[in-house]
Amino acid sequence: MKKLIFSLFTAITALSAHGQDIHGYVYSLDNNEPVEFANVVLMKLPDSSFVKGIITYMDGDYSFENVAPGNYVVKSSFVGYTDGIASIAVTGEKSSFMADTIFLSEKTNELDEVTVTADMVRGEEMVDRTVYSITPDVAKTSVNGYDILRKIPSVQVDFNNKITLDGKTNFIVTVDGKERDAEFLARLLPEDIKSIEIIHNPSGKYDGTIDGVINVKLYPNARMGVSGNMVLAAKPFNKPTLFGNAGLDLGLKNITFYASGFTVKQVLDSKSTSTYNYMNTESRDSVLQMVGAGDFDVSVSSFNTGFDYYMNDMNTVSVNYTYKPNSIFTSINSEGDILLDDVVGYRQSAGSETTTGSDESNVSLFYRKEFQKPIQELTFETRYYTFNSQDNNNYSNSLFDADGNSIFSAVPRTEVVINDRNYFKNSLDYVQPVGTKMRVEGGAQL
């Protein structure tokens, strides 16, 4: 029996569970028509914590897969409409649940006997992209570039400013054709954004592994003067969180300097409860019940700086540098009993502590030459990227007698994982218009 217990003690068991699915529809209350490209967010009760986000399809339908049992609220929003919600309880009784249809009503505000209807962001289909013009009314209701993206169909931005395009994360963000990190959007003032271009099928100009491009186009005069913003926020209760971002732009006649950054720190409690039933060929042989508690701390930061040099109306040079330090700390200590025929035969304790620290940097040089013909342009970009991370993992596992006094076995383990990588990327691209509805594009990447 002891040999069996010791072998069970040193084994590692991995368990996985398949969740249920939630389906539903979003309709317009005014005309009873489905609302496509509406944002739909799944939140867990009772704290309304974010779980998943998605957009509706052409029939106004949406689907959340692999949802754990529990009580949820489904919230839908769309520019120009009031938000709508539906509550749903997910149990283990069946694999699929249908939420109540969410109806969104058109939003109007009455001021001094004048009715103002919210201005919607409307797209124009081009040869290879969809262009959404940002009107002054839309800019007034936004704080930065993230808020503008929240109003664009097919783009979703969650509460932590994580962006998805058509539900995917494998895309790039560019500003006036220059590739930028998504955090760059925090420094952009809404009134400086002329339009948002969504490219769902990127050409050979881009890396062949990406699924899309979000290009932000700025007004030419956006580079003049001094502008900046700062946001500080703290959530001291439940899930303590600190958040801050700031940006500063200095625009002269032909050159613009900029710097921006943000940091997020969150402290969470970690708890675990597990029960393992060990079986022999005929019946249950022993039961291991473990209960643990610990901490989960995460810190994410980013700093971005650079300049844009407008040599003349046809030639532009840009330099950009981004640095991202991140850290994650997790610890959990568990204790439990091994039951033999429903009687405590042994006691077990386990502990783990993991510290992950990483930093990545990215520097790029971008050159664009435009010509008299619209669309015709020549671009060149060189980029150097580095990434460094180290994981320090410490584990311990001990087996005691039923009274917890005598130790039978102890298994400590320490791991150090180092991950370093870097690369150069160079690209050259030329676009030649052919008539008014076609263009020829060619280039090379190294």
LONU-530944 format. One record per atom (N, C-alpha, C): residue in three letters; x, y, z. Coordinates in steps of 0.2 Angstrom, whole numbers, plus 5000, padded with zeros to 4 digits. Layout:
AlaXYZ/...
REM end
This chain:
Met500449945000/Met500050005000/Met500450065000/Lys501050065004/Lys501450125004/Lys501750144997/Lys501950084994/Lys502250094987/Lys501750124983/Leu501150104983/Leu500650134979/Leu500550214981/Ile500550224987/Ile500450294989/Ile501050344987/Phe501650314988/Phe502250354986/Phe502250364978/Ser502050314974/Ser501950324967/Ser501450374965/Leu500850374969/Leu500350424968/Leu500650494970/Phe500950494975/Phe501250564977/Phe501650594972/Thr502050554969/Thr502550584964/Thr502250594957/Ala501650574956/Ala501350584949/Ala501050654948/Ile501050674942/Ile500750744941/Ile500050724937/Thr499550744939/Thr498850734936/Thr498650804932/Ala498450794926/Ala498150854923/Ala497450844921/Leu497050884923/Leu496350884922/Leu496050944918/Ser495650924913/Ser495350984909/Ser494650974909/Ala494251024908/Ala493551024908/Ala493251064902/His492751034898/His492551074893/His491951114895/Gly491951174894/Gly491351214896/Gly490751214891/Gln490251254892/Gln489651254888/Gln489751314884/Asp489251314879/Asp489151374874/Asp488551414875/Ile488651484874/Ile488151524874/Ile487951554867/His487351554865/His487151584859/His486651644860/Gly486551684855/Gly486051734856/Gly486051784850/Tyr485551834850/Tyr485451874844/Tyr485451954847/Val485651994843/Val485552064844/Val485152104839/Tyr484652134841/Tyr484152164836/Tyr484052234837/Ser483852274832/Ser483652344833/Ser482952344835/Leu482752384841/Leu482152384843/Leu481652434838/Asp481952474835/Asp481652524830/Asp481352484824/Asn481752444821/Asn481452414815/Asn481452334815/Asn481652304821/Asn481652234822/Asn482152204817/Glu482652234815/Glu483152204811/Glu483752184814/Pro484152134812/Pro484752114816/Pro485252164815/Val485652174821/Val486252224821/Val486852194820/Glu487252204814/Glu487852164813/Glu488452214815/Phe488952184817/Phe489552214820/Phe489452254826/Ala488952234830/Ala488852254837/Ala489352224842/Asn489552264847/Asn490052234852/Asn489652194857/Val489852134858/Val489552094863/Val490052074868/Val489852084875/Val490352064880/Val490052024885/Leu490351964887/Leu490151924892/Leu490451934899/Met490051944904/Met490351964911/Met490051914916/Lys490451904921/Lys490351854926/Lys490051884932/Leu489551864935/Leu489251884941/Leu489551854947/Pro489551884953/Pro489251944954/Pro489652014953/Asp490252004951/Asp490752064951/Asp490752094944/Ser490352064939/Ser490352094932/Ser491052094929/Ser491452044931/Ser492152044928/Ser492152014921/Phe492552044917/Phe492552034909/Phe492751964908/Val492451924904/Val492651854902/Val492851854895/Lys492351874890/Lys492551864883/Lys492251924880/Gly492451944874/Gly492151994869/Gly492151964862/Ile491651984858/Ile491551964852/Ile491052014848/Ile490952014841/Ile490552054838/Ile489952004835/Thr489452034833/Thr488852004830/Thr489051994822/Tyr488751944820/Tyr488851924812/Tyr488251954809/Met488151944802/Met487651974798/Met486951964800/Asp486851904803/Asp486151894806/Asp486051924813/Gly486551954815/Gly486451984822/Gly486651934827/Asp486851874825/Asp486951824830/Asp487751824833/Tyr487751794839/Tyr488451784842/Tyr488551724845/Ser489151704847/Ser489251634851/Ser489851644855/Phe489751624861/Phe490351614866/Phe490451544867/Glu491051514866/Glu491151444867/Glu491551434873/Asn491551374876/Asn491951344882/Asn491851394888/Val491151404890/Val491051444895/Val490951404902/Ala491251424907/Ala491151384913/Ala490551394916/Pro490251344920/Pro489551354923/Pro489551414928/Gly489051454928/Gly488951504933/Gly488451554930/Asn488351614933/Asn487851664931/Asn488251714928/Tyr487951744922/Tyr488251784918/Tyr487751844915/Val488051894913/Val487751954910/Val488051964903/Val487551964898/Val487851974891/Val487652044889/Lys488152094888/Lys488052164887/Lys488252174879/Ser487752214876/Ser487952234869/Ser487852304868/Ser488352334864/Ser488352404862/Ser488452414855/Phe488252474853/Phe488352494846/Phe488352564845/Val488752604841/Val488752674841/Val488052694838/Gly487752744842/Gly487152774840/Gly486552734843/Tyr486652684848/Tyr486152654851/Tyr486252644858/Thr485752634862/Thr485852624869/Thr486052554871/Asp486452544876/Asp486652474877/Asp486052424879/Gly486152364878/Gly485652314880/Gly485952254884/Ile485652224888/Ile485952174892/Ile485452114892/Ala485652054894/Ala485251994895/Ala485651954900/Ser485251924905/Ser485551884910/Ser485451804908/Ile485951764910/Ile485951694908/Ile486251654913/Ala486051594915/Ala486351554920/Ala486551484916/Val487251474917/Val487551414913/Val487651364918/Thr487351304917/Thr487451244921/Thr487751184918/Gly487851134921/Gly488151074918/Gly487651024915/Glu486951044915/Glu486451004912/Glu486450994905/Lys486651044901/Lys486751034894/Lys487351074891/Ser487451064885/Ser488051094882/Ser487951154878/Ser487351174877/Ser487251244874/Ser486651274877/Phe486751344878/Phe486251384881/Phe486051444876/Met485451464876/Met485151524872/Met484951574876/Ala485351634875/Ala485151694879/Ala484551734876/Asp484251774880/Asp483651814877/Asp483951864872/Thr483551874867/Thr483751924862/Thr483851994865/Ile484352024863/Ile484552094865/Ile484252144860/Phe483852184862/Phe483552244858/Phe483952304860/Leu484252334855/Leu484552404855/Leu484152454852/Ser484052514856/Ser483552564854/Ser484052624852/Glu483852664847/Glu484252714844/Glu484252774849/Lys484852794850/Lys485052844856/Lys484852914853/Thr484452954857/Thr484353024855/Thr484453064862/Asn484653124861/Asn484753174867/Asn484353234865/Glu483953264869/Glu483553324868/Glu483853374872/Leu484053434869/Leu484353494872/Leu483953554869/Asp483653584874/Asp483353654872/Asp482853644866/Glu482453594866/Glu481953574860/Glu482253554854/Val482953534854/Val483253514848/Val483453444849/Thr483253394845/Thr483453324846/Thr484153314842/Val484553284845/Val485253274842/Val485353194842/Thr485453164836/Thr485553094836/Thr486253084835/Ala486453034839/Ala487253014839/Ala487452994832/Asp488053024830/Asp488353014823/Asp488652944823/Met488452904818/Met488752844818/Met489452844813/Val489852804814/Val490452794810/Val490252754804/Arg490352774798/Arg490152744792/Arg490752724788/Gly490752664785/Gly491252644781/Gly491152654774/Glu491752664770/Glu491752664763/Glu492152604760/Glu491852564756/Glu492252504754/Glu492752534748/Met493352514749/Met493852534744/Met494052464740/Val494552474736/Val494852414732/Val495052364737/Asp495452384742/Asp495752334747/Asp495652344754/Arg495252394756/Arg495152414763/Arg494452444764/Thr494252454770/Thr493652484772/Thr493852544776/Val493652604774/Val493852674777/Val493352704781/Tyr493452714787/Tyr492952744792/Tyr493152814793/Ser492752864791/Ser492952934792/Ser492752954799/Ile493152984803/Ile493053004810/Ile492753084810/Thr492153084811/Thr491753154811/Thr491953194818/Pro491853254818/Pro491953294824/Pro491553274830/Asp490853254828/Asp490453224833/Asp490653164837/Val490953114833/Val491253054835/Val491853074839/Ala492353114837/Ala492953134841/Ala492753164848/Lys492253204848/Lys492053234854/Lys491853184860/Thr491653134858/Thr491353084863/Thr491953034864/Ser492553044862/Ser493152994863/Ser493653034867/Val494152994871/Val494653014874/Val495353014871/Asn495452954867/Asn496052944864/Asn495952894858/Gly496452864855/Gly496352824849/Gly496052754851/Tyr496052734857/Tyr495752674859/Tyr494952684859/Asp494752744861/Asp494052754861/Asp493752754854/Ile494152784849/Ile493952784842/Ile493852714840/Leu494352674841/Leu494252604839/Leu493652564841/Arg493452584847/Arg492852554850/Arg492252564846/Lys492252624842/Lys491652634838/Lys491752614831/Ile492252574829/Ile492352544823/Ile492052474822/Pro491552454818/Pro491352384817/Pro491952344815/Ser491852284818/Ser492352224817/Ser492952234822/Val493052294825/Val493552304830/Val493252304837/Gln493652264842/Gln493352254849/Gln493952274853/Val493852324858/Val494352344863/Val494052334870/Asp494352284874/Asp494052274880/Asp494252324886/Phe494152304892/Phe494252354897/Phe494952364899/Asn495352324897/Asn496152324898/Asn496452354891/Asn496052384887/Asn496352404880/Asn496652354876/Lys496452294877/Lys496652234872/Lys496252234866/Ile496552234860/Ile496152244854/Ile496152184850/Thr495552164847/Thr495452114843/Thr495152134836/Leu495352104831/Leu495052124824/Leu494652064821/Asp494052064821/Asp493652014819/Asp493751954823/Gly493851964830/Gly493951914835/Gly494651884835/Lys495051914831/Lys495751884830/Lys496251934833/Thr496851914836/Thr497351954838/Thr497951964834/Asn497951924828/Asn498551914824/Asn498551974819/Phe498652034821/Phe498552094816/Phe499052144818/Ile499152194814/Ile499652244816/Ile499252314816/Val499552364820/Val499252434820/Val499752474816/Thr499552514812/Thr499952564808/Thr499652634809/Val500152684809/Val499852754809/Val500252794803/Asp499752814799/Asp500052844793/Asp500452794789/Gly500352724789/Gly500752674786/Gly501352654790/Lys501452684795/Lys502052664799/Lys501852614805/Glu502152554805/Glu501952504810/Glu502052534818/Arg501552524822/Arg501652554829/Arg501352494833/Asp501552494840/Asp501252454845/Asp500552484846/Ala500152444848/Ala499452464850/Ala499452514855/Glu499952514860/Glu499952564865/Glu500052634863/Phe500252644856/Phe500352704853/Phe499752744853/Leu499152704852/Leu498552734852/Leu498352784858/Ala498652764863/Ala498452804869/Ala498652874869/Arg499152894865/Arg499352964864/Arg499053004859/Leu498652974855/Leu498253004849/Leu497653044852/Leu497653104850/Leu497053144852/Leu496453124846/Pro495853114849/Pro495353094844/Pro495253154838/Glu495353214840/Glu495153264835/Glu495753264829/Asp496353234831/Asp496853224826/Asp496753174821/Ile496353124822/Ile496253064818/Ile495753084813/Lys495953074806/Lys495553084801/Lys495153024799/Ser495452964799/Ser495052904797/Ser495352844800/Ile495052794800/Ile495252724802/Ile495152674796/Glu495752644794/Glu495652604788/Glu495752524790/Ile495352484789/Ile495352414790/Ile495452374784/Ile496052334784/Ile496252294779/Ile496152224781/His495652184779/His495552124781/His495952064777/Asn496152084771/Asn496652034768/Asn497252074765/Pro497752074770/Pro498352114768/Pro498752084762/Ser499052134758/Ser499352114752/Ser500052094754/Gly500452074749/Gly501152054750/Gly501652104753/Lys501352164754/Lys501752214757/Lys501952204764/Tyr501452164768/Tyr501452144775/Tyr501752074776/Asp501852064782/Asp502051994784/Asp501551944782/Gly501751894779/Gly501151844776/Gly500851804782/Thr501051814788/Thr500751774794/Thr500151814797/Ile500051884796/Ile499551924799/Ile498951914795/Asp498351924799/Asp497651914797/Asp497351984795/Gly497652044797/Gly497352104796/Gly497752164798/Val497552224796/Val497952284797/Val497452334799/Ile497552374805/Ile497252434807/Ile497652494806/Asn497452534801/Asn497852594799/Asn497552654801/Val497852694805/Val497552764808/Val497852814804/Lys497452854801/Lys497652914797/Lys497552974800/Leu498053024801/Leu498053084805/Leu497953144800/Tyr497653194802/Tyr497653264799/Tyr498353284798/Pro498553324793/Pro499153344792/Pro499353394797/Asn498853434800/Asn499053484805/Asn499053454812/Ala498953394812/Ala498953364819/Ala499653364822/Arg500253374818/Arg500853384821/Arg501053444824/Met500653504823/Met500853564825/Met500653584832/Gly501053614836/Gly500953634843/Gly501153584848/Val500853594854/Val501053554860/Val500353524863/Ser500353454864/Ser499753424866/Ser499953364871/Gly499553344875/Gly499653294880/Gly499053274883/Asn499153214887/Asn498553184891/Asn498853144896/Met498453134902/Met498753094907/Met498053064911/Val498153004912/Val497552964916/Val497852924922/Leu497652934927/Leu497852894933/Leu497152864936/Ala497152804938/Ala496652774941/Ala496852714946/Ala496452704951/Ala496552654956/Ala495952624958/Lys495952554959/Lys495352514961/Lys495652484968/Pro495552514974/Pro495852484980/Pro495452424982/Phe494852404980/Phe494452354983/Phe494452294979/Asn494152234981/Asn494052174978/Asn494652154974/Lys494852174968/Lys495452164964/Lys495852224964/Pro496252234969/Pro496652304968/Pro497052314962/Thr496952374959/Thr497252384952/Thr497452454952/Leu498052464949/Leu498352534948/Leu498452544941/Phe498252594938/Phe498352604931/Phe498452684929/Gly498952694925/Gly499152764923/Gly499452764916/Asn499252814912/Asn499552824906/Asn499652904905/Ala500152924901/Ala500252994899/Ala500652994892/Gly500553054889/Gly500853064883/Gly500953134882/Leu501453154878/Leu501653224876/Leu501953224869/Asp501653274865/Asp501853284858/Asp502053354858/Leu502653364854/Leu502853434853/Leu502953434845/Gly502553474842/Gly502553484835/Gly502753544832/Leu503353544829/Leu503653604826/Leu503453614818/Lys503753654814/Lys503553664807/Lys503653594803/Asn504253564804/Asn504353504800/Asn504453444804/Ile504453444810/Ile504653394814/Ile504153384820/Thr504053324822/Thr503653314828/Thr503953264833/Phe504053284839/Phe504353234844/Phe503753214849/Tyr503753154851/Tyr503253124855/Tyr503553074860/Ala503153064865/Ala503353014870/Ala502752994874/Ser502652934876/Ser502052914879/Ser502252844883/Gly501852834888/Gly501952774892/Gly501352754896/Phe501252694898/Phe500752674903/Phe501052614907/Thr500652604913/Thr500852554917/Thr500252524921/Val500152464922/Val499552434925/Val499852384930/Lys499652384936/Lys499852334941/Lys499152304945/Gln499152244945/Gln498552214948/Gln498752154953/Val498452154959/Val498552104964/Val497952064965/Leu498052004965/Leu497451954965/Leu497551904970/Asp497051874973/Asp497151814977/Asp497051754973/Ser497451704975/Ser497351634971/Ser497151584976/Lys496651544974/Lys496351494978/Lys496251424974/Ser496351374977/Ser496251304973/Ser495951254978/Thr495551214975/Thr495251154978/Thr495251094974/Ser495551044975/Ser495550984971/Ser495450924975/Thr495150874971/Thr495050804974/Thr495250754969/Tyr495750704970/Tyr495950654966/Tyr495750584969/Asn495350544965/Asn495150474966/Asn495650434963/Tyr496050394966/Tyr496450344963/Tyr496150274964/Met496150234958/Met495850174957/Met496250114956/Asn496150064959/Asn496450004957/Asn496049964952/Thr496149904950/Thr495749874945/Thr495049854947/Glu494849864953/Glu494149844955/Glu493749904959/Ser494149934963/Ser493749994966/Ser494250044968/Arg493950104971/Arg494350154973/Arg494850134979/Asp495450154978/Asp495950134983/Asp496150194988/Ser496150254985/Ser496250314990/Ser496050374987/Val495950424991/Val495750494989/Val496150544992/Leu496350594987/Leu496850644989/Leu496350714989/Gln496350744994/Gln495950814994/Gln496450864996/Met496450914992/Met496950974993/Met496651044993/Val496851084997/Val496551154997/Val497151204998/Gly497151254993/Gly497751294993/Gly497551374993/Ala497951414994/Ala497851484994/Ala498551524992/Gly498551574989/Gly499151614987/Gly499051674984/Asp499551704980/Asp499451774977/Asp499651764970/Phe499351814966/Phe499451824959/Phe499551904958/Asp500151924956/Asp500351994955/Asp500552004948/Val500352044944/Val500552064938/Val500652134937/Ser501252154933/Ser501352224931/Ser501552224924/Val501252264920/Val501352274913/Val501452354912/Ser502052364908/Ser502152434907/Ser502452444899/Ser502352504897/Ser502652514890/Ser502852584889/Phe503352594886/Phe503652664885/Phe503752674877/Asn503552724874/Asn503552734867/Asn503852804866/Thr504352814861/Thr504552884859/Thr504852884852/Gly504952944850/Gly505152944843/Gly505053014840/Phe505153024833/Phe504953084830/Phe504853064822/Asp504453114820/Asp504253114812/Asp504553174809/Tyr504953164804/Tyr505253224801/Tyr504953234794/Tyr504653284793/Tyr504253294786/Tyr504753344782/Met505153304778/Met505653344774/Met505353394769/Asn504853374766/Asn504453414762/Asn503753374761/Asp503353404756/Asp502653374755/Asp502653304753/Met503253284750/Met503353214747/Met503753164750/Asn504153184755/Asn504653144759/Asn504553144766/Thr504553094769/Thr504453084777/Thr504953034779/Val505253054785/Val505653004789/Val505453004796/Ser505352934798/Ser505152924805/Ser505552874809/Val505752894815/Val506052844820/Val505652834826/Asn505552774828/Asn505152754834/Asn505552704838/Tyr505452714845/Tyr505752664849/Tyr505252644855/Thr505152584856/Thr504652554861/Thr505052504866/Tyr504852514872/Tyr505152474877/Tyr504652444882/Lys504552384883/Lys504052354887/Lys504352304892/Pro504352324899/Pro504552284904/Pro503852254907/Asn503852184909/Asn503352154912/Asn503552104917/Ser503152094922/Ser503352044927/Ser502652014930/Ile502751954932/Ile502151914934/Ile502451874940/Phe502051874946/Phe502251834952/Phe501651794954/Thr501751724955/Thr501251684957/Thr501551634963/Ser501151624968/Ser501251584973/Ser500651544976/Ile500751484978/Ile500151454981/Ile500451394985/Asn500151384991/Asn500251334996/Asn499651294997/Ser499751224996/Ser499151184997/Ser499351135002/Glu498751115006/Glu498851055011/Glu498251015010/Gly498350945011/Gly497750905011/Gly497850835014/Asp497350795014/Asp497350725017/Asp497350675012/Ile497650615013/Ile497550555009/Ile497150515013/Leu496550495010/Leu496050455014/Leu496150385011/Leu496250335016/Leu496250265014/Leu495650235018/Asp495150215013/Asp494550185016/Asp494150235020/Asp494150295018/Asp493850355021/Asp494150375028/Val494750345029/Val495150365035/Val495750405033/Val495950455037/Val496550495035/Val497150445036/Gly497550425031/Gly498150385031/Gly498750425031/Tyr498750485027/Tyr499350525026/Tyr499150595025/Arg499650645026/Arg499550715025/Arg500050735020/Gln499850785015/Gln500250805010/Gln500250875010/Ser500850915009/Ser500850985008/Ser501250995001/Ala501051044998/Ala501351064991/Ala501451144991/Gly501951164988/Gly502051234987/Gly502351254980/Ser502151304978/Ser502451334971/Ser502551404971/Glu503051424968/Glu503151504968/Glu503551514961/Thr503251554957/Thr503451574950/Thr503551644949/Thr504151664947/Thr504251734945/Thr504451744938/Thr504151784934/Thr504251784927/Thr504451864926/Gly504951874923/Gly505151944921/Gly505351944914/Ser505151994910/Ser505252004903/Ser505352074901/Asp505752084896/Asp505752154893/Asp505852144885/Glu505552184882/Glu505652184874/Glu505752254872/Ser506152264867/Ser506252334864/Ser506152324856/Asn505952384853/Asn505852384846/Asn506052454843/Val506552454839/Val506752514836/Val506652514828/Ser506352564825/Ser506252564818/Ser506352624815/Leu506552624808/Leu506652684804/Leu506252674798/Phe505852724796/Phe505352724791/Phe505452784786/Tyr505452764780/Tyr505452824775/Tyr504852814770/Arg504552864768/Arg504052864763/Arg504152924758/Lys504052904751/Lys504152954746/Lys503452954742/Glu503153004742/Glu502453014738/Glu502653044732/Phe502153034727/Phe502253064720/Phe501553104719/Gln501553134713/Gln501053184711/Gln500353144710/Lys500453074708/Lys499853034707/Lys499553014714/Pro498953014715/Pro498652984721/Pro498852914722/Ile498952884728/Ile499152814729/Ile499852804728/Gln500152824723/Gln500852814721/Gln501252834726/Glu501652784729/Glu502152794734/Glu502652744734/Leu503252754737/Leu503852714739/Leu503952714746/Thr503952654749/Thr504152654756/Thr504652604758/Phe505052624763/Phe505652574765/Phe505552584773/Glu505652524776/Glu505652514783/Glu506252464786/Thr506552484791/Thr507052434794/Thr506852434801/Arg506852374804/Arg506652364811/Arg507152314815/Tyr507252334821/Tyr507652284825/Tyr507252274832/Tyr507152204833/Tyr506752184839/Tyr507152144843/Thr507152154850/Thr507452104855/Thr506952084860/Phe507052024863/Phe506552004868/Phe507051964873/Asn506951974880/Asn507251934885/Asn506751924890/Ser506851864893/Ser506351844898/Ser506751784903/Gln506551784909/Gln506751734913/Gln506251714918/Asp506151644919/Asp505651614923/Asp506051584929/Asn505851594935/Asn506151564941/Asn505551524944/Asn505651454944/Asn505051414947/Asn505351374953/Asn505051374958/Asn505151334964/Asn504551294966/Tyr504651224967/Tyr504151184969/Tyr504351144975/Ser503951124979/Ser504051074984/Ser503451034986/Asn503550964988/Asn503050924989/Asn503250874995/Ser502850875000/Ser503050835006/Ser502450785008/Leu502650725010/Leu502150675013/Leu502350665020/Phe501750665024/Phe501850655031/Phe501350595033/Asp501450575040/Asp501050525042/Asp500350555044/Ala499950525047/Ala499250545048/Ala499250605053/Asp499650605058/Asp499650655063/Asp500050715060/Gly500450715054/Gly500750765052/Gly501450775055/Asn501650725059/Asn502350735063/Asn502950705059/Ser502850645057/Ser503450615053/Ser503350625046/Ile503950645043/Ile503950655036/Ile504250595032/Phe503850565027/Phe504050505023/Phe504450525017/Ser504250585014/Ser504650595008/Ser504550675006/Ala505050705003/Ala505050775001/Ala505350774994/Val505050814990/Val505250824983/Val505350894981/Pro505850924982/Pro505950994980/Pro506250994973/Arg506051054969/Arg506251064962/Arg506351134961/Thr506851154957/Thr506951224955/Thr507151224948/Glu506851264944/Glu506951274937/Glu507051344935/Val507551354931/Val507651424928/Val507551424920/Val507151454917/Val507051454910/Val507251524907/Ile507651524903/Ile507851584899/Ile507651584892/Asn507351644890/Asn507151644883/Asn507451714880/Asp507851714875/Asp508151774872/Asp508051764865/Arg507851814861/Arg507851814854/Arg507851884851/Asn508051894845/Asn508051954842/Asn508051944834/Tyr507851994830/Tyr507851994823/Tyr507852064820/Phe508152064814/Phe508152124809/Phe507552104804/Lys507252164802/Lys506752154797/Lys506852214792/Asn506852204786/Asn506952264781/Asn506452244776/Ser506052304774/Ser505552294768/Ser505552354764/Leu505452344757/Leu505352394752/Leu504752384748/Asp504352434747/Asp503752424744/Asp503552484739/Tyr503352474733/Tyr503152524728/Tyr502452514726/Val502052564725/Val501352554723/Val501252604717/Gln500952574712/Gln500852614705/Gln500152604704/Pro499752664703/Pro499052664701/Pro498952644694/Val498452614692/Val498252594685/Val497552614684/Gly497452674681/Gly496752694681/Gly496552724687/Thr495852714688/Thr495552744695/Thr495352684700/Lys495352624697/Lys495052574702/Lys495552514703/Met496152524700/Met496652474701/Met497352504703/Arg497752454705/Arg498452474707/Arg498952414707/Val499552424705/Val500052374705/Val500552384711/Glu500652334715/Glu501052344721/Glu501652284720/Gly502252304722/Gly502752264722/Gly503252284727/Gly503652234729/Gly504152244735/Gly504552184737/Ala504952194742/Ala505352144744/Ala505452144752/Gln505552094755/Gln505652084762/Gln506252044764/Leu506652064769/Leu507252024771/Leu507152024779/
REM end
